[in-house]
């Protein structure tokens, strides 16, 4: 029996992975709106476990910018 063609891994869609990413994105949005910086950092680390120090600083800066924007400061 001949092998069937499969798309490259980066082009495949995994329903469970998509669901997890959507759920974590919602948690990030909730943490920005109602959470603290510590909760936001914990969510980012769940979302991207291999996040580096500089990238985490960039995420925190975005968190503070979003909080200022929602508060109208």
PDB file of N, CA, C and O in Angstrom, chain B, residues numbered from 101:
ATOM      1  N   UNK B 101       0.843  -1.165   0.000  1.00  0.00           N
ATOM      2  CA  UNK B 101       0.000   0.000   0.000  1.00  0.00           C
ATOM      3  C   UNK B 101       0.898   1.241   0.000  1.00  0.00           C
ATOM      4  O   UNK B 101       1.777   1.359   0.853  1.00  0.00           O
ATOM      5  N   UNK B 102       0.693   2.159  -0.935  1.00  0.00           N
ATOM      6  CA  UNK B 102       1.539   3.356  -0.995  1.00  0.00           C
ATOM      7  C   UNK B 102       1.210   4.321   0.147  1.00  0.00           C
ATOM      8  O   UNK B 102       0.086   4.381   0.645  1.00  0.00           O
ATOM      9  N   UNK B 103       2.226   5.059   0.529  1.00  0.00           N
ATOM     10  CA  UNK B 103       2.030   6.050   1.593  1.00  0.00           C
ATOM     11  C   UNK B 103       1.203   7.217   1.083  1.00  0.00           C
ATOM     12  O   UNK B 103       1.243   7.564  -0.098  1.00  0.00           O
ATOM     13  N   UNK B 104       0.466   7.802   1.986  1.00  0.00           N
ATOM     14  CA  UNK B 104      -0.330   8.963   1.623  1.00  0.00           C
ATOM     15  C   UNK B 104       0.453  10.228   1.933  1.00  0.00           C
ATOM     16  O   UNK B 104       1.264  10.272   2.858  1.00  0.00           O
ATOM     17  N   UNK B 105       0.191  11.245   1.144  1.00  0.00           N
ATOM     18  CA  UNK B 105       0.851  12.532   1.342  1.00  0.00           C
ATOM     19  C   UNK B 105       0.264  13.238   2.551  1.00  0.00           C
ATOM     20  O   UNK B 105      -0.953  13.247   2.738  1.00  0.00           O
ATOM     21  N   UNK B 106       1.114  13.824   3.367  1.00  0.00           N
ATOM     22  CA  UNK B 106       0.690  14.626   4.508  1.00  0.00           C
ATOM     23  C   UNK B 106       1.297  16.007   4.358  1.00  0.00           C
ATOM     24  O   UNK B 106       2.425  16.137   3.883  1.00  0.00           O
ATOM     25  N   UNK B 107       0.565  17.045   4.757  1.00  0.00           N
ATOM     26  CA  UNK B 107       1.156  18.377   4.706  1.00  0.00           C
ATOM     27  C   UNK B 107       2.278  18.486   5.735  1.00  0.00           C
ATOM     28  O   UNK B 107       2.299  17.731   6.707  1.00  0.00           O
ATOM     29  N   UNK B 108       3.208  19.415   5.533  1.00  0.00           N
ATOM     30  CA  UNK B 108       4.274  19.588   6.525  1.00  0.00           C
ATOM     31  C   UNK B 108       3.686  19.879   7.905  1.00  0.00           C
ATOM     32  O   UNK B 108       2.580  20.407   8.015  1.00  0.00           O
ATOM     33  N   UNK B 109       4.429  19.534   8.953  1.00  0.00           N
ATOM     34  CA  UNK B 109       3.912  19.681  10.313  1.00  0.00           C
ATOM     35  C   UNK B 109       3.461  21.097  10.617  1.00  0.00           C
ATOM     36  O   UNK B 109       2.452  21.291  11.295  1.00  0.00           O
ATOM     37  N   UNK B 110       4.198  22.096  10.123  1.00  0.00           N
ATOM     38  CA  UNK B 110       3.825  23.475  10.437  1.00  0.00           C
ATOM     39  C   UNK B 110       2.502  23.872   9.777  1.00  0.00           C
ATOM     40  O   UNK B 110       1.882  24.851  10.191  1.00  0.00           O
ATOM     41  N   UNK B 111       2.064  23.131   8.763  1.00  0.00           N
ATOM     42  CA  UNK B 111       0.804  23.430   8.083  1.00  0.00           C
ATOM     43  C   UNK B 111      -0.372  22.624   8.630  1.00  0.00           C
ATOM     44  O   UNK B 111      -1.522  22.906   8.295  1.00  0.00           O
ATOM     45  N   UNK B 112      -0.097  21.634   9.460  1.00  0.00           N
ATOM     46  CA  UNK B 112      -1.169  20.811  10.011  1.00  0.00           C
ATOM     47  C   UNK B 112      -1.919  21.577  11.084  1.00  0.00           C
ATOM     48  O   UNK B 112      -1.352  22.427  11.770  1.00  0.00           O
ATOM     49  N   UNK B 113      -3.181  21.270  11.220  1.00  0.00           N
ATOM     50  CA  UNK B 113      -3.981  21.892  12.264  1.00  0.00           C
ATOM     51  C   UNK B 113      -4.371  20.830  13.280  1.00  0.00           C
ATOM     52  O   UNK B 113      -4.937  19.792  12.937  1.00  0.00           O
ATOM     53  N   UNK B 114      -4.063  21.107  14.499  1.00  0.00           N
ATOM     54  CA  UNK B 114      -4.418  20.218  15.590  1.00  0.00           C
ATOM     55  C   UNK B 114      -5.503  20.917  16.398  1.00  0.00           C
ATOM     56  O   UNK B 114      -5.246  21.956  17.007  1.00  0.00           O
ATOM     57  N   UNK B 115      -6.690  20.372  16.412  1.00  0.00           N
ATOM     58  CA  UNK B 115      -7.826  21.013  17.064  1.00  0.00           C
ATOM     59  C   UNK B 115      -7.550  21.270  18.540  1.00  0.00           C
ATOM     60  O   UNK B 115      -7.925  22.321  19.061  1.00  0.00           O
ATOM     61  N   UNK B 116      -6.912  20.345  19.212  1.00  0.00           N
ATOM     62  CA  UNK B 116      -6.616  20.512  20.639  1.00  0.00           C
ATOM     63  C   UNK B 116      -5.622  21.654  20.854  1.00  0.00           C
ATOM     64  O   UNK B 116      -5.792  22.444  21.783  1.00  0.00           O
ATOM     65  N   UNK B 117      -4.606  21.756  20.028  1.00  0.00           N
ATOM     66  CA  UNK B 117      -3.624  22.833  20.161  1.00  0.00           C
ATOM     67  C   UNK B 117      -4.275  24.184  19.896  1.00  0.00           C
ATOM     68  O   UNK B 117      -3.978  25.162  20.582  1.00  0.00           O
ATOM     69  N   UNK B 118      -5.142  24.243  18.924  1.00  0.00           N
ATOM     70  CA  UNK B 118      -5.847  25.487  18.631  1.00  0.00           C
ATOM     71  C   UNK B 118      -6.725  25.892  19.803  1.00  0.00           C
ATOM     72  O   UNK B 118      -6.780  27.067  20.168  1.00  0.00           O
ATOM     73  N   UNK B 119      -7.409  24.924  20.391  1.00  0.00           N
ATOM     74  CA  UNK B 119      -8.273  25.201  21.543  1.00  0.00           C
ATOM     75  C   UNK B 119      -7.460  25.726  22.718  1.00  0.00           C
ATOM     76  O   UNK B 119      -7.869  26.673  23.390  1.00  0.00           O
ATOM     77  N   UNK B 120      -6.286  25.096  22.970  1.00  0.00           N
ATOM     78  CA  UNK B 120      -5.435  25.533  24.080  1.00  0.00           C
ATOM     79  C   UNK B 120      -4.932  26.953  23.853  1.00  0.00           C
ATOM     80  O   UNK B 120      -4.932  27.763  24.779  1.00  0.00           O
ATOM     81  N   UNK B 121      -4.504  27.262  22.633  1.00  0.00           N
ATOM     82  CA  UNK B 121      -4.020  28.610  22.338  1.00  0.00           C
ATOM     83  C   UNK B 121      -5.127  29.635  22.519  1.00  0.00           C
ATOM     84  O   UNK B 121      -4.885  30.716  23.056  1.00  0.00           O
ATOM     85  N   UNK B 122      -6.332  29.315  22.081  1.00  0.00           N
ATOM     86  CA  UNK B 122      -7.462  30.231  22.227  1.00  0.00           C
ATOM     87  C   UNK B 122      -7.780  30.447  23.706  1.00  0.00           C
ATOM     88  O   UNK B 122      -8.024  31.574  24.138  1.00  0.00           O
ATOM     89  N   UNK B 123      -7.775  29.363  24.476  1.00  0.00           N
ATOM     90  CA  UNK B 123      -8.061  29.452  25.907  1.00  0.00           C
ATOM     91  C   UNK B 123      -7.012  30.307  26.627  1.00  0.00           C
ATOM     92  O   UNK B 123      -7.358  31.139  27.465  1.00  0.00           O
ATOM     93  N   UNK B 124      -5.734  30.104  26.300  1.00  0.00           N
ATOM     94  CA  UNK B 124      -4.681  30.887  26.927  1.00  0.00           C
ATOM     95  C   UNK B 124      -4.741  32.350  26.497  1.00  0.00           C
ATOM     96  O   UNK B 124      -4.441  33.237  27.296  1.00  0.00           O
ATOM     97  N   UNK B 125      -5.119  32.611  25.260  1.00  0.00           N
ATOM     98  CA  UNK B 125      -5.269  33.993  24.803  1.00  0.00           C
ATOM     99  C   UNK B 125      -6.394  34.685  25.572  1.00  0.00           C
ATOM    100  O   UNK B 125      -6.285  35.863  25.912  1.00  0.00           O
ATOM    101  N   UNK B 126      -7.469  33.956  25.843  1.00  0.00           N
ATOM    102  CA  UNK B 126      -8.559  34.517  26.645  1.00  0.00           C
ATOM    103  C   UNK B 126      -8.100  34.781  28.075  1.00  0.00           C
ATOM    104  O   UNK B 126      -8.472  35.792  28.672  1.00  0.00           O
ATOM    105  N   UNK B 127      -7.292  33.875  28.627  1.00  0.00           N
ATOM    106  CA  UNK B 127      -6.771  34.081  29.972  1.00  0.00           C
ATOM    107  C   UNK B 127      -5.845  35.295  30.020  1.00  0.00           C
ATOM    108  O   UNK B 127      -5.857  36.047  30.995  1.00  0.00           O
ATOM    109  N   UNK B 128      -5.037  35.491  28.966  1.00  0.00           N
ATOM    110  CA  UNK B 128      -4.170  36.672  28.901  1.00  0.00           C
ATOM    111  C   UNK B 128      -5.006  37.945  28.872  1.00  0.00           C
ATOM    112  O   UNK B 128      -4.700  38.909  29.573  1.00  0.00           O
ATOM    113  N   UNK B 129      -6.052  37.948  28.066  1.00  0.00           N
ATOM    114  CA  UNK B 129      -6.919  39.120  27.978  1.00  0.00           C
ATOM    115  C   UNK B 129      -7.587  39.384  29.329  1.00  0.00           C
ATOM    116  O   UNK B 129      -7.694  40.533  29.757  1.00  0.00           O
ATOM    117  N   UNK B 130      -8.031  38.329  29.991  1.00  0.00           N
ATOM    118  CA  UNK B 130      -8.656  38.486  31.313  1.00  0.00           C
ATOM    119  C   UNK B 130      -7.647  39.021  32.322  1.00  0.00           C
ATOM    120  O   UNK B 130      -7.987  39.881  33.134  1.00  0.00           O
ATOM    121  N   UNK B 131      -6.404  38.523  32.284  1.00  0.00           N
ATOM    122  CA  UNK B 131      -5.375  38.983  33.216  1.00  0.00           C
ATOM    123  C   UNK B 131      -5.054  40.453  32.981  1.00  0.00           C
ATOM    124  O   UNK B 131      -4.793  41.187  33.934  1.00  0.00           O
ATOM    125  N   UNK B 132      -5.070  40.889  31.737  1.00  0.00           N
ATOM    126  CA  UNK B 132      -4.828  42.305  31.448  1.00  0.00           C
ATOM    127  C   UNK B 132      -5.957  43.150  32.005  1.00  0.00           C
ATOM    128  O   UNK B 132      -5.721  44.211  32.583  1.00  0.00           O
ATOM    129  N   UNK B 133      -7.171  42.684  31.834  1.00  0.00           N
ATOM    130  CA  UNK B 133      -8.333  43.468  32.251  1.00  0.00           C
ATOM    131  C   UNK B 133      -8.526  43.481  33.768  1.00  0.00           C
ATOM    132  O   UNK B 133      -8.780  44.537  34.347  1.00  0.00           O
ATOM    133  N   UNK B 134      -8.409  42.331  34.410  1.00  0.00           N
ATOM    134  CA  UNK B 134      -8.781  42.222  35.821  1.00  0.00           C
ATOM    135  C   UNK B 134      -7.674  41.735  36.743  1.00  0.00           C
ATOM    136  O   UNK B 134      -7.785  41.888  37.959  1.00  0.00           O
ATOM    137  N   UNK B 135      -6.620  41.158  36.205  1.00  0.00           N
ATOM    138  CA  UNK B 135      -5.611  40.519  37.029  1.00  0.00           C
ATOM    139  C   UNK B 135      -4.475  41.431  37.431  1.00  0.00           C
ATOM    140  O   UNK B 135      -4.439  42.616  37.097  1.00  0.00           O
ATOM    141  N   UNK B 136      -3.551  40.837  38.159  1.00  0.00           N
ATOM    142  CA  UNK B 136      -2.352  41.541  38.579  1.00  0.00           C
ATOM    143  C   UNK B 136      -1.214  41.186  37.637  1.00  0.00           C
ATOM    144  O   UNK B 136      -1.339  40.306  36.785  1.00  0.00           O
ATOM    145  N   UNK B 137      -0.110  41.884  37.809  1.00  0.00           N
ATOM    146  CA  UNK B 137       1.056  41.604  36.968  1.00  0.00           C
ATOM    147  C   UNK B 137       1.557  40.182  37.190  1.00  0.00           C
ATOM    148  O   UNK B 137       1.969  39.519  36.238  1.00  0.00           O
ATOM    149  N   UNK B 138       1.526  39.709  38.423  1.00  0.00           N
ATOM    150  CA  UNK B 138       1.997  38.361  38.726  1.00  0.00           C
ATOM    151  C   UNK B 138       1.137  37.306  38.020  1.00  0.00           C
ATOM    152  O   UNK B 138       1.665  36.330  37.486  1.00  0.00           O
ATOM    153  N   UNK B 139      -0.181  37.503  38.019  1.00  0.00           N
ATOM    154  CA  UNK B 139      -1.065  36.572  37.331  1.00  0.00           C
ATOM    155  C   UNK B 139      -0.800  36.599  35.829  1.00  0.00           C
ATOM    156  O   UNK B 139      -0.814  35.560  35.169  1.00  0.00           O
ATOM    157  N   UNK B 140      -0.560  37.794  35.298  1.00  0.00           N
ATOM    158  CA  UNK B 140      -0.264  37.927  33.883  1.00  0.00           C
ATOM    159  C   UNK B 140       1.023  37.189  33.518  1.00  0.00           C
ATOM    160  O   UNK B 140       1.069  36.475  32.517  1.00  0.00           O
ATOM    161  N   UNK B 141       2.069  37.361  34.334  1.00  0.00           N
ATOM    162  CA  UNK B 141       3.349  36.694  34.074  1.00  0.00           C
ATOM    163  C   UNK B 141       3.179  35.180  34.135  1.00  0.00           C
ATOM    164  O   UNK B 141       3.735  34.463  33.303  1.00  0.00           O
ATOM    165  N   UNK B 142       2.424  34.690  35.103  1.00  0.00           N
ATOM    166  CA  UNK B 142       2.189  33.244  35.205  1.00  0.00           C
ATOM    167  C   UNK B 142       1.460  32.724  33.968  1.00  0.00           C
ATOM    168  O   UNK B 142       1.765  31.638  33.475  1.00  0.00           O
ATOM    169  N   UNK B 143       0.499  33.497  33.468  1.00  0.00           N
ATOM    170  CA  UNK B 143      -0.231  33.087  32.272  1.00  0.00           C
ATOM    171  C   UNK B 143       0.670  33.107  31.049  1.00  0.00           C
ATOM    172  O   UNK B 143       0.589  32.215  30.204  1.00  0.00           O
ATOM    173  N   UNK B 144       1.525  34.115  30.945  1.00  0.00           N
ATOM    174  CA  UNK B 144       2.465  34.176  29.820  1.00  0.00           C
ATOM    175  C   UNK B 144       3.397  32.972  29.848  1.00  0.00           C
ATOM    176  O   UNK B 144       3.689  32.383  28.807  1.00  0.00           O
ATOM    177  N   UNK B 145       3.860  32.607  31.036  1.00  0.00           N
ATOM    178  CA  UNK B 145       4.763  31.454  31.145  1.00  0.00           C
ATOM    179  C   UNK B 145       4.058  30.150  30.785  1.00  0.00           C
ATOM    180  O   UNK B 145       4.698  29.232  30.272  1.00  0.00           O
ATOM    181  N   UNK B 146       2.752  30.050  31.041  1.00  0.00           N
ATOM    182  CA  UNK B 146       1.993  28.877  30.609  1.00  0.00           C
ATOM    183  C   UNK B 146       1.831  28.898  29.091  1.00  0.00           C
ATOM    184  O   UNK B 146       1.933  27.868  28.425  1.00  0.00           O
ATOM    185  N   UNK B 147       1.575  30.095  28.560  1.00  0.00           N
ATOM    186  CA  UNK B 147       1.370  30.268  27.126  1.00  0.00           C
ATOM    187  C   UNK B 147       2.635  29.983  26.342  1.00  0.00           C
ATOM    188  O   UNK B 147       2.600  29.376  25.272  1.00  0.00           O
ATOM    189  N   UNK B 148       3.767  30.437  26.900  1.00  0.00           N
ATOM    190  CA  UNK B 148       5.049  30.284  26.211  1.00  0.00           C
ATOM    191  C   UNK B 148       6.102  29.901  27.254  1.00  0.00           C
ATOM    192  O   UNK B 148       6.785  30.779  27.783  1.00  0.00           O
ATOM    193  N   UNK B 149       6.244  28.610  27.560  1.00  0.00           N
ATOM    194  CA  UNK B 149       7.139  28.163  28.631  1.00  0.00           C
ATOM    195  C   UNK B 149       8.609  28.516  28.417  1.00  0.00           C
ATOM    196  O   UNK B 149       9.353  28.649  29.388  1.00  0.00           O
ATOM    197  N   UNK B 150       9.031  28.667  27.189  1.00  0.00           N
ATOM    198  CA  UNK B 150      10.438  28.956  26.908  1.00  0.00           C
ATOM    199  C   UNK B 150      10.706  30.447  26.714  1.00  0.00           C
ATOM    200  O   UNK B 150      11.664  30.825  26.040  1.00  0.00           O
ATOM    201  N   UNK B 151       9.864  31.291  27.301  1.00  0.00           N
ATOM    202  CA  UNK B 151      10.019  32.740  27.149  1.00  0.00           C
ATOM    203  C   UNK B 151      11.322  33.200  27.822  1.00  0.00           C
ATOM    204  O   UNK B 151      11.643  32.788  28.937  1.00  0.00           O
ATOM    205  N   UNK B 152      12.049  34.050  27.126  1.00  0.00           N
ATOM    206  CA  UNK B 152      13.308  34.562  27.649  1.00  0.00           C
ATOM    207  C   UNK B 152      13.097  35.801  28.503  1.00  0.00           C
ATOM    208  O   UNK B 152      11.998  36.354  28.557  1.00  0.00           O
ATOM    209  N   UNK B 153      14.157  36.228  29.167  1.00  0.00           N
ATOM    210  CA  UNK B 153      14.074  37.364  30.074  1.00  0.00           C
ATOM    211  C   UNK B 153      13.668  38.651  29.342  1.00  0.00           C
ATOM    212  O   UNK B 153      12.793  39.382  29.806  1.00  0.00           O
ATOM    213  N   UNK B 154      14.302  38.923  28.206  1.00  0.00           N
ATOM    214  CA  UNK B 154      14.001  40.135  27.455  1.00  0.00           C
ATOM    215  C   UNK B 154      12.592  40.089  26.862  1.00  0.00           C
ATOM    216  O   UNK B 154      11.884  41.096  26.850  1.00  0.00           O
ATOM    217  N   UNK B 155      12.197  38.931  26.378  1.00  0.00           N
ATOM    218  CA  UNK B 155      10.859  38.798  25.815  1.00  0.00           C
ATOM    219  C   UNK B 155       9.792  38.957  26.902  1.00  0.00           C
ATOM    220  O   UNK B 155       8.738  39.547  26.662  1.00  0.00           O
ATOM    221  N   UNK B 156      10.070  38.430  28.088  1.00  0.00           N
ATOM    222  CA  UNK B 156       9.132  38.578  29.200  1.00  0.00           C
ATOM    223  C   UNK B 156       8.995  40.047  29.587  1.00  0.00           C
ATOM    224  O   UNK B 156       7.898  40.510  29.898  1.00  0.00           O
ATOM    225  N   UNK B 157      10.106  40.777  29.570  1.00  0.00           N
ATOM    226  CA  UNK B 157      10.040  42.217  29.847  1.00  0.00           C
ATOM    227  C   UNK B 157       9.156  42.924  28.825  1.00  0.00           C
ATOM    228  O   UNK B 157       8.396  43.826  29.176  1.00  0.00           O
ATOM    229  N   UNK B 158       9.255  42.514  27.564  1.00  0.00           N
ATOM    230  CA  UNK B 158       8.424  43.106  26.518  1.00  0.00           C
ATOM    231  C   UNK B 158       6.941  42.798  26.772  1.00  0.00           C
ATOM    232  O   UNK B 158       6.087  43.666  26.591  1.00  0.00           O
ATOM    233  N   UNK B 159       6.639  41.569  27.188  1.00  0.00           N
ATOM    234  CA  UNK B 159       5.257  41.205  27.515  1.00  0.00           C
ATOM    235  C   UNK B 159       4.736  42.063  28.672  1.00  0.00           C
ATOM    236  O   UNK B 159       3.598  42.532  28.637  1.00  0.00           O
ATOM    237  N   UNK B 160       5.571  42.266  29.695  1.00  0.00           N
ATOM    238  CA  UNK B 160       5.160  43.057  30.854  1.00  0.00           C
ATOM    239  C   UNK B 160       4.927  44.509  30.445  1.00  0.00           C
ATOM    240  O   UNK B 160       3.987  45.149  30.916  1.00  0.00           O
ATOM    241  N   UNK B 161       5.784  45.024  29.567  1.00  0.00           N
ATOM    242  CA  UNK B 161       5.597  46.389  29.076  1.00  0.00           C
ATOM    243  C   UNK B 161       4.266  46.504  28.340  1.00  0.00           C
ATOM    244  O   UNK B 161       3.533  47.477  28.519  1.00  0.00           O
ATOM    245  N   UNK B 162       3.955  45.503  27.508  1.00  0.00           N
ATOM    246  CA  UNK B 162       2.661  45.506  26.814  1.00  0.00           C
ATOM    247  C   UNK B 162       1.507  45.441  27.805  1.00  0.00           C
ATOM    248  O   UNK B 162       0.475  46.081  27.602  1.00  0.00           O
ATOM    249  N   UNK B 163       1.679  44.669  28.877  1.00  0.00           N
ATOM    250  CA  UNK B 163       0.660  44.575  29.916  1.00  0.00           C
ATOM    251  C   UNK B 163       0.394  45.949  30.521  1.00  0.00           C
ATOM    252  O   UNK B 163      -0.758  46.361  30.651  1.00  0.00           O
ATOM    253  N   UNK B 164       1.462  46.656  30.891  1.00  0.00           N
ATOM    254  CA  UNK B 164       1.298  47.975  31.496  1.00  0.00           C
ATOM    255  C   UNK B 164       0.690  48.970  30.508  1.00  0.00           C
ATOM    256  O   UNK B 164      -0.142  49.792  30.891  1.00  0.00           O
ATOM    257  N   UNK B 165       1.098  48.901  29.249  1.00  0.00           N
ATOM    258  CA  UNK B 165       0.531  49.788  28.230  1.00  0.00           C
ATOM    259  C   UNK B 165      -0.969  49.538  28.055  1.00  0.00           C
ATOM    260  O   UNK B 165      -1.757  50.477  27.939  1.00  0.00           O
ATOM    261  N   UNK B 166      -1.344  48.272  28.039  1.00  0.00           N
ATOM    262  CA  UNK B 166      -2.767  47.925  27.876  1.00  0.00           C
ATOM    263  C   UNK B 166      -3.568  48.392  29.087  1.00  0.00           C
ATOM    264  O   UNK B 166      -4.687  48.883  28.936  1.00  0.00           O
ATOM    265  N   UNK B 167      -3.008  48.244  30.287  1.00  0.00           N
ATOM    266  CA  UNK B 167      -3.709  48.700  31.493  1.00  0.00           C
ATOM    267  C   UNK B 167      -3.901  50.209  31.480  1.00  0.00           C
ATOM    268  O   UNK B 167      -4.969  50.710  31.832  1.00  0.00           O
ATOM    269  N   UNK B 168      -2.852  50.937  31.067  1.00  0.00           N
ATOM    270  CA  UNK B 168      -2.980  52.403  30.979  1.00  0.00           C
ATOM    271  C   UNK B 168      -4.027  52.799  29.953  1.00  0.00           C
ATOM    272  O   UNK B 168      -4.791  53.738  30.174  1.00  0.00           O
ATOM    273  N   UNK B 169      -4.066  52.096  28.844  1.00  0.00           N
ATOM    274  CA  UNK B 169      -5.022  52.408  27.786  1.00  0.00           C
ATOM    275  C   UNK B 169      -6.449  52.173  28.254  1.00  0.00           C
ATOM    276  O   UNK B 169      -7.329  52.986  27.974  1.00  0.00           O
ATOM    277  N   UNK B 170      -6.693  51.078  28.961  1.00  0.00           N
ATOM    278  CA  UNK B 170      -8.056  50.781  29.422  1.00  0.00           C
ATOM    279  C   UNK B 170      -8.493  51.742  30.517  1.00  0.00           C
ATOM    280  O   UNK B 170      -9.682  52.021  30.665  1.00  0.00           O
ATOM    281  N   UNK B 171      -7.553  52.239  31.267  1.00  0.00           N
ATOM    282  CA  UNK B 171      -7.890  53.183  32.348  1.00  0.00           C
ATOM    283  C   UNK B 171      -7.938  54.633  31.861  1.00  0.00           C
ATOM    284  O   UNK B 171      -8.342  55.531  32.599  1.00  0.00           O
ATOM    285  N   UNK B 172      -7.526  54.844  30.629  1.00  0.00           N
ATOM    286  CA  UNK B 172      -7.573  56.186  30.070  1.00  0.00           C
ATOM    287  C   UNK B 172      -6.482  57.103  30.568  1.00  0.00           C
ATOM    288  O   UNK B 172      -6.673  58.318  30.626  1.00  0.00           O
ATOM    289  N   UNK B 173      -5.329  56.542  30.931  1.00  0.00           N
ATOM    290  CA  UNK B 173      -4.218  57.367  31.424  1.00  0.00           C
ATOM    291  C   UNK B 173      -3.253  57.703  30.318  1.00  0.00           C
ATOM    292  O   UNK B 173      -2.259  58.390  30.554  1.00  0.00           O
TER     293      UNK B 173
END
